[in-house]
Amino acid sequence: MAEVSAPLLKLLEKNTAWHWEKQQEDSFQQLKRMTTSAPVLSYYDPKKPVTLPVDASSKGLGAVLYQEEKTVAYASRALTPTQQKYAQIEKESLAIVFGTTKFHQFLFGKEVLVTSDHKPLEYIFNKPLHQASLRLQKMLLGLQGYELRIVYKPGKELFIADTISRNYLEETKETLAQELKVNEVHLTAHLPISPEKYQKEE
């Protein structure tokens, strides 16, 4: 797999211009075949620990559901034009929100190891909530119902999450609205205010 992914990993090196050409596309398609064919794609086992590698590119989000280094599922989506203007720490946090929302039925009630190549996430998730920006506060509140442990890993170790964040699925407005609504339900369930007041403050 390392040899197949080499053209993609090359794009992560410093001072390397981002050019998605036939070599990168072939590498990506082959990786998809390798990582979605038996016996690589595994069934979810509720008894096994869960890892959630996430990543955010300039225009997309990616998340992978792992158990014992085996892939259970993938997810990606495009950022909205507004989200594309977020600071990188906000995009990376949004990737966690996206991953937990997409895989809620697998993650809720379990300790989840979240891995990211954005080291500031370790800090932001360990400092008092009121010290974060309002946008980050809202995201962090929405994650309060999960048992998350954030760990930094170099980008070269998260190439699948990185790759799918750059080759995201285009979302319809209806799909995105439904996803945001699900996360809003998760968020308001843990707020010390009523859902009505939360809606009024938005």
LINGI-V701255 format. One record per helix or strand. SS is the DSSP state (H for helix, E for strand). FROM is the first residue (numbers start at 1). TO is the last residue. If there is no record, write none. Layout:
BEGIN
ss=SS from=FROM to=TO
ss=SS from=FROM to=TO
END
This chain:
BEGIN
ss=H from=2 to=10
ss=H from=22 to=36
ss=E from=41 to=41
ss=E from=50 to=56
ss=E from=60 to=67
ss=E from=70 to=78
ss=H from=83 to=85
ss=H from=88 to=102
ss=H from=104 to=107
ss=E from=111 to=116
ss=H from=120 to=124
ss=H from=129 to=131
ss=H from=134 to=142
ss=E from=147 to=152
ss=H from=155 to=157
ss=H from=159 to=166
ss=H from=173 to=188
ss=H from=195 to=201
END
